[in-house]
Amino acid sequence: MISRRLWIASIPLAVLLLAGCRTTSTAGTDIAIGFACSAFKPIHWSSRDAEETRAEIIEHNAAWDELCNR
């Protein structure tokens, strides 16, 4: 028979193992994305911008399109 101490000590272990099976909610992520879409907009570049700057702007705009134009 399992001793009482061993039984009591195994309870926190069982709780930790079961907590690993918890699914995560996307509600917080959706709120954060909604905030980002309202706070940030696509960027426009000028003819004076360097090629590297244009590439970064295109990358930013592609990420914005992926998140905000669903």
C-alpha positions in Angstrom: 0.0 0.0 0.0 1.2 3.5 -0.9 2.2 5.5 2.2 0.2 8.6 3.0 3.2 10.9 2.5 3.9 9.5 -1.0 0.3 9.9 -1.9 0.2 13.5 -0.8 3.5 14.2 -2.5 2.2 12.8 -5.8 -0.7 15.3 -6.0 1.3 18.3 -7.0 3.1 16.2 -9.7 -0.3 15.2 -11.1 -1.5 18.8 -11.2 1.7 19.8 -13.0 1.3 17.0 -15.6 -2.4 17.9 -16.2 -1.6 21.6 -16.5 0.6 20.7 -19.5 -2.5 19.4 -21.3 -4.3 22.8 -21.1 -5.2 24.3 -24.5 -4.4 28.0 -25.1 -6.9 30.6 -26.0 -6.4 32.9 -29.0 -8.6 35.6 -27.6 -5.6 37.6 -26.3 -3.8 37.2 -29.6 -6.8 38.4 -31.5 -7.0 41.5 -29.3 -3.3 42.3 -29.7 -3.5 41.9 -33.5 -6.6 44.2 -33.6 -4.7 46.8 -31.6 -1.7 46.5 -33.8 -3.8 46.9 -37.0 -5.4 50.0 -35.6 -2.1 51.5 -34.3 0.1 50.7 -37.4 -0.6 51.3 -41.0 1.3 50.4 -44.2 4.3 52.6 -44.9 5.0 54.5 -48.1 8.5 55.2 -49.3 10.0 58.0 -51.2 12.3 58.1 -54.2 15.0 59.3 -51.9 14.9 56.2 -49.7 17.7 53.7 -50.0 17.1 50.3 -51.5 17.5 48.6 -48.1 14.9 50.9 -46.6 12.5 50.1 -49.4 13.0 46.4 -48.8 12.3 46.8 -45.1 9.2 48.8 -45.9 8.0 46.1 -48.3 8.6 43.5 -45.6 6.7 45.6 -43.0 3.7 46.1 -45.4 3.6 42.4 -46.3 3.4 41.5 -42.6 0.7 44.1 -42.0 -1.3 42.7 -45.0 -1.0 39.2 -43.6 -2.3 40.2 -40.2 -4.7 42.9 -41.0 -6.2 42.1 -44.4 -7.8 38.8 -43.4 
